[in-house]
Amino acid sequence: MAVIGQGYVGLPLALRAVEVGYEVVGYDVDQGRVKRLQEADSYVEDAPPKALATALATGRYRPTASRDDLSGFDVALITVPTPLKEAMPDMSFIEDAGRELSAYLRPGALVVLESTTYPGTTEELLAGLLEAGSGLRAGTDFHLGYSPERIDPGNRRYDLETTPKVVSGIDTASLAAVEAFYATLVQKTVPVSRPREAELAKLIENTFRHVNIALVNELAVFAAELGVDIWEALDAASSKPFGFMRFNPGPGVGGHCLPIDPSYLSWHIRSSLSRSFRFVELANDVNDHMPEYVVQRLMVALNSAGKAVKGSRVLLLGVAYKPNTSDLRESPALVLGRKLLRLGADVRYIDSHVAEVDVQANGPGLARVDLRPGELEEADAVVLVTDHDDVDYEFVAARSRYVLDTRHRCHGSAVEHL
């Protein structure tokens, strides 16, 4: 089998397939990434180096950047990125994968798309590309389906094997083939009638979180102005055993799922129905402005201490978009760092998971420092952006002049919460 794309989704999937006995070609166009994989140097925390080395040692995992190595596949999984480009879905990675696979597609093979996308992509875009390049017909000569990825980096409770897998096919035979394949990888499959419903299901999952985070983010802004402790209010609301699900405010949203995926649905509704998805557009507006709000709160705090942002030393504590991971994709820390640098601040960061941070295309990256008394004491302000578990937050609160805590982990006289 072949897994197209060896990133946060594709690599763990490839290693799991090797673990259960498949021979896997891990294809990626990034030759540097492939070289690292060949040397058992993993860049994905959910695929640790030991697991990668074990897969390589079996001889059944072959990382490659050569298209010719795709020849002979019976199952192909497409796990390529689907970014936004000028507020529109960039389907070029899916299109390239479809064209590349079509040259090696054989009768009886199975192709499954896992990339997050808008409803209709599998049947209206991918099927045509595979058919045009192979001369075969989807559903008649080969099976085609969609199964949305549900990778949650750093989740210690649910991994690829234990997370239920939504599966779909363009016809009954394709669905049976997709479900039979994933049943060898995961504990539970959840079949749906068509790829459109499976594609929408993924967008619903992420839009639900996006909208609810935007709700508490806006509430946090208003609560601060009203002199109300949003965190205590959330604690109280969370005591209700029914009809409430807790979401916490923060400095913004990151990763691929929240800043990007709901916009796929909004774009599709606008382009197909000429109507706006107001909930998503409002959530985008609220969440996109949270880093700016954090900077404003920081400016007010520094002003109260008789200091300007320009020339002040600001320490960002945690820069990954998610706790206990190294994932920087769309992290609000990148926006914060860029804004503070433009305002003339001396910006540094502490994050044991992230080796380097570039926030400006043509400028220097942020300086990485260790969590030690001197760095905390010399900083004019510490902004807790991402709350990794390997940080002593009592130590941070005790040693810092001022902490703007966006995650409610620090407590003390020098701490101000979002």
C-alpha positions in Angstrom: 0.0 0.0 0.0 1.0 3.6 -0.4 0.5 6.6 2.0 0.7 9.9 0.1 2.0 12.5 2.5 4.2 11.7 5.6 3.2 14.5 8.0 1.2 14.6 11.2 -1.5 12.4 9.6 0.3 10.2 7.1 3.3 9.1 9.1 1.4 7.7 12.1 -1.0 6.0 9.7 1.9 4.4 7.7 3.5 3.1 10.9 0.3 1.7 12.1 -0.2 -0.1 8.8 3.3 -1.6 9.1 2.5 -2.7 12.6 -0.4 -4.8 11.5 1.5 -6.4 8.6 1.1 -4.2 5.5 4.0 -3.3 3.2 3.9 0.4 3.0 5.4 3.0 0.7 5.5 6.4 2.5 5.6 8.9 -0.3 6.4 12.6 0.2 7.5 15.2 -2.2 9.8 16.8 0.5 13.2 15.0 0.0 14.6 16.4 3.2 11.7 14.9 5.1 12.1 11.6 3.4 15.8 11.5 4.2 15.0 12.1 7.9 12.5 9.2 7.8 15.1 6.9 6.2 17.4 7.7 9.1 14.7 7.0 11.7 14.7 10.7 12.6 11.0 11.4 13.2 9.6 15.0 13.2 6.1 13.8 14.4 5.6 13.3 18.1 2.8 10.7 17.5 5.4 8.7 15.5 8.4 8.5 17.9 11.9 7.6 16.6 11.7 4.2 18.2 8.5 3.3 16.4 9.9 4.6 13.2 13.1 2.6 13.6 11.0 -0.5 14.3 9.0 0.0 11.2 12.1 0.5 9.1 13.7 -2.6 10.6 10.8 -4.8 9.4 11.7 -3.9 5.8 8.0 -3.2 5.2 8.2 0.5 5.5 9.9 2.4 2.6 10.0 6.3 2.8 10.5 7.7 -0.7 10.2 10.8 -2.8 10.2 8.8 -6.1 6.8 8.5 -7.9 7.9 5.3 -9.4 7.8 3.6 -6.0 4.0 4.0 -6.1 3.8 1.3 -8.8 1.9 -1.8 -7.8 -0.1 -0.4 -4.9 -3.4 -2.1 -4.0 -4.4 0.5 -1.4 -3.5 4.2 -1.5 -4.3 6.7 1.2 -4.1 10.5 0.5 -3.1 12.5 3.6 -1.8 15.7 2.0 -2.3 19.3 3.3 -5.4 21.4 2.4 -4.4 24.9 3.3 -6.2 28.2 2.5 -4.8 30.4 -0.1 -6.1 34.0 -0.2 -9.2 32.8 1.8 -9.9 30.0 -0.7 -9.2 26.2 -0.4 -6.0 25.2 -2.0 -6.7 21.9 -3.6 -3.4 21.6 -5.4 -2.0 19.0 -3.1 -5.0 16.7 -3.6 -4.9 17.4 -7.3 -1.2 16.5 -7.5 -1.7 13.3 -5.5 -4.6 12.2 -7.7 -2.6 12.7 -10.9 0.4 10.9 -9.5 -1.6 7.9 -8.3 -3.6 7.7 -11.5 -0.5 6.7 -13.4 -0.2 3.6 -11.3 -3.9 2.8 -10.6 -4.8 -0.8 -11.3 -8.2 -2.6 -11.5 -9.4 -3.6 -8.1 -7.3 -1.1 -6.2 -8.6 1.1 -3.4 -8.0 4.8 -3.0 -9.1 6.7 0.1 -8.8 10.5 0.7 -8.2 11.5 4.3 -7.4 15.2 3.9 -10.0 17.6 5.4 -12.0 19.2 2.6 -15.4 20.5 1.5 -18.3 18.1 0.7 -18.1 16.8 -2.8 -14.3 16.7 -3.2 -13.9 12.9 -3.4 -16.6 12.4 -6.0 -16.4 15.6 -8.0 -12.6 16.3 -8.0 -10.6 13.2 -7.0 -12.6 10.6 -9.0 -12.2 12.6 -12.2 -8.5 13.0 -11.8 -8.0 9.3 -11.1 -10.2 8.3 -14.0 -8.6 10.7 -16.5 -5.1 9.5 -15.7 -5.8 5.8 -15.5 -8.5 5.2 -18.1 -10.4 3.3 -15.4 -13.8 4.0 -13.9 -14.4 4.7 -10.2 -16.8 2.3 -8.7 -16.5 -0.1 -11.7 -12.8 -0.7 -12.0 -11.5 0.6 -8.7 -12.8 1.5 -5.3 -12.9 5.0 -4.0 -13.8 6.4 -0.6 -13.3 9.1 2.0 -12.3 8.7 5.7 -11.5 11.9 7.6 -8.4 12.0 9.7 -8.9 12.4 13.4 -5.4 12.8 14.6 -5.1 14.7 17.8 -1.4 15.4 18.5 -0.4 14.8 22.0 -3.6 13.1 23.1 -2.6 10.4 25.6 -6.1 8.8 25.8 -7.1 8.4 22.1 -4.7 7.5 19.4 -5.2 6.3 15.8 -6.1 2.8 16.9 -8.6 3.7 19.6 -10.4 6.7 17.9 -13.5 5.6 16.0 -12.9 6.0 12.2 -15.6 7.4 10.0 -15.6 5.6 6.6 -17.4 6.0 3.3 -17.4 4.9 -0.3 -18.8 6.2 -3.6 -20.8 3.0 -3.8 -21.7 -0.1 -1.8 -18.6 -2.1 -2.9 -16.3 0.8 -2.3 -17.7 1.3 1.2 -17.2 -2.4 2.0 -13.6 -2.2 0.8 -12.9 1.0 2.8 -14.5 -0.4 6.0 -12.7 -3.7 5.6 -9.3 -2.0 5.2 -9.7 0.3 8.2 -11.0 -2.5 10.4 -7.5 -3.9 10.3 -6.1 -0.6 11.7 -8.6 0.7 14.2 -10.9 -0.8 16.9 -14.1 0.7 15.5 -15.3 2.0 12.2 -18.3 4.3 11.7 -19.8 3.8 8.1 -21.8 6.5 6.5 -23.6 6.4 3.2 -21.6 8.7 1.0 -18.3 10.6 1.0 -20.2 13.9 1.2 -21.6 13.1 4.6 -18.2 11.9 5.8 -16.6 15.1 4.5 -19.2 17.3 6.2 -18.8 15.3 9.4 -15.2 16.3 9.7 -16.1 19.9 9.2 -18.9 19.8 11.7 -16.5 18.4 14.4 -14.0 21.3 13.9 -16.6 24.0 13.4 -18.3 23.0 16.6 -15.1 23.6 18.5 -14.3 26.8 16.6 -17.6 28.4 17.3 -17.7 27.5 21.0 -14.1 28.7 21.6 -15.1 32.0 19.9 -18.0 32.3 22.3 -15.9 32.0 25.4 -13.1 34.2 23.9 -15.6 37.0 23.3 -17.1 36.4 26.8 -13.6 36.7 28.3 -13.1 40.1 26.6 -16.4 41.4 27.9 -15.9 39.8 31.4 -12.6 41.6 31.8 -14.2 44.9 31.0 -17.1 44.2 33.4 -14.7 43.2 36.2 -16.0 39.6 36.2 -13.7 36.5 36.6 -14.5 34.4 33.5 -12.6 31.5 34.9 -14.6 31.3 38.1 -17.8 31.6 36.1 -16.7 28.8 33.9 -15.9 26.6 36.9 -19.4 27.3 38.3 -21.1 26.6 35.0 -19.1 23.3 34.6 -20.8 22.0 37.8 -23.9 21.4 35.8 -24.0 17.7 35.0 -26.1 18.1 31.8 -26.6 20.5 28.9 -23.2 22.2 29.2 -19.8 21.4 27.7 -16.8 23.5 28.8 -14.6 25.4 26.4 -11.9 27.7 27.7 -10.8 31.1 26.3 -7.2 31.6 25.1 -4.9 33.7 23.0 -6.3 32.5 19.7 -6.7 29.1 17.9 -4.1 27.1 16.1 -3.4 23.9 14.2 -5.1 23.0 10.9 -8.5 22.1 12.3 -9.8 25.3 13.8 -8.2 28.3 12.0 -8.6 26.6 8.5 -11.1 23.8 8.3 -14.3 25.7 9.2 -13.5 28.2 6.5 -13.7 25.3 3.9 -17.3 24.9 4.8 -18.0 28.6 4.8 -16.3 29.0 1.4 -18.3 26.0 0.0 -21.6 27.4 1.2 -20.9 30.8 -0.3 -19.6 29.4 -3.6 -22.4 26.8 -4.0 -25.4 28.6 -2.4 -24.4 32.3 -2.6 -25.1 32.6 1.1 -22.9 33.3 4.1 -22.2 30.9 7.0 -22.5 33.6 9.6 -21.5 31.5 12.6 -18.2 30.6 11.1 -17.4 34.0 9.8 -18.2 35.5 13.2 -16.1 32.9 14.9 -13.2 33.6 12.5 -13.4 37.3 13.4 -13.4 36.7 17.1 -10.7 34.1 17.2 -8.5 35.9 14.7 -8.4 39.0 16.8 -7.5 37.3 20.1 -3.7 37.7 19.6 -4.3 41.4 19.0 -6.4 41.6 22.2 -3.6 39.9 24.2 -1.2 42.5 22.9 -3.5 45.3 23.9 -3.8 43.8 27.4 0.0 43.6 27.6 0.3 47.2 26.5 -2.1 48.4 29.2 -0.2 46.4 31.8 3.2 47.8 30.8 1.8 51.3 30.7 0.6 50.9 34.2 4.2 50.1 35.2 5.4 53.2 33.4 6.9 51.2 30.4 6.3 51.2 26.7 6.2 48.0 24.6 9.1 49.3 22.6 12.3 48.3 24.4 10.6 46.0 26.9 11.7 42.4 27.2 8.7 40.1 26.7 9.0 36.4 27.3 6.5 34.1 25.6 5.9 30.9 27.6 4.9 28.1 25.3 4.7 28.7 21.6 3.3 25.5 20.1 -0.4 25.7 19.2 -1.2 22.8 21.6 0.1 21.7 25.0 2.7 19.0 25.1 3.5 19.1 21.3 5.9 20.8 19.0 3.3 21.7 16.5 3.6 25.3 15.4 0.9 25.3 12.7 -1.1 28.5 12.9 -0.1 29.0 16.5 -1.3 32.3 18.0 2.2 32.6 19.5 3.5 33.3 16.0 1.1 36.2 15.6 1.9 37.5 19.0 5.6 37.4 18.4 5.3 39.2 15.1 3.1 41.9 16.5 5.4 42.5 19.5 8.5 42.6 17.3 6.9 45.2 15.1 6.1 47.3 18.2 9.8 47.2 19.1 9.8 44.6 21.9 12.7 42.3 22.7 10.8 39.0 22.4 12.1 35.7 23.6 10.5 32.4 24.2 10.6 29.3 26.4 9.4 26.0 25.0 11.1 22.7 25.5 9.2 21.2 22.6 10.1 23.8 19.9 13.7 24.3 18.9 13.2 27.4 16.7 10.5 29.9 15.8 10.5 32.1 12.7 7.7 34.7 12.8 8.9 37.0 10.1 9.7 36.0 6.5 12.7 38.3 6.1 13.7 38.8 9.7 15.4 37.0 12.6 13.5 34.3 14.5 12.7 34.5 18.2 15.5 33.8 20.6 14.9 30.6 22.6 15.9 30.7 26.3 15.7 28.3 29.2 13.3 28.5 32.1 15.6 29.9 34.7 15.3 32.6 37.4 17.3 35.1 35.5 15.2 35.0 32.4 12.0 35.4 34.4 13.3 38.1 36.6 14.8 40.2 33.8 11.7 40.0 31.6 9.3 43.0 31.9 6.4 40.7 31.1 5.8 37.0 30.7 2.9 35.9 28.5 1.7 32.4 29.1 0.6 31.3 25.6 0.7 27.5 25.7 0.5 25.6 29.0 2.9 22.6 28.6 2.8 20.2 31.5 6.6 20.3 32.0 6.6 23.9 33.4 6.5 24.7 37.1 3.9 27.5 37.1 4.3 28.3 40.8 8.0 29.0 40.0 7.0 31.2 37.1 4.5 33.2 39.2 7.0 33.6 42.0 10.0 34.8 39.9 8.3 37.0 37.4 7.6 40.8 37.6 4.4 40.4 35.7 2.6 37.5 34.1 -0.3 37.7 31.6 -1.7 34.2 31.8 -4.0 33.3 28.9 -4.5 29.7 30.2 -5.3 30.2 33.9 -2.3 28.1 35.2 -0.4 30.8 37.2 -1.6 32.4 40.4 -0.1 35.1 42.5 0.1 38.9 43.0 2.1 39.4 39.8 -0.4 37.4 37.7 -3.2 38.7 35.5 -5.5 36.3 33.8 -7.1 36.7 30.4 
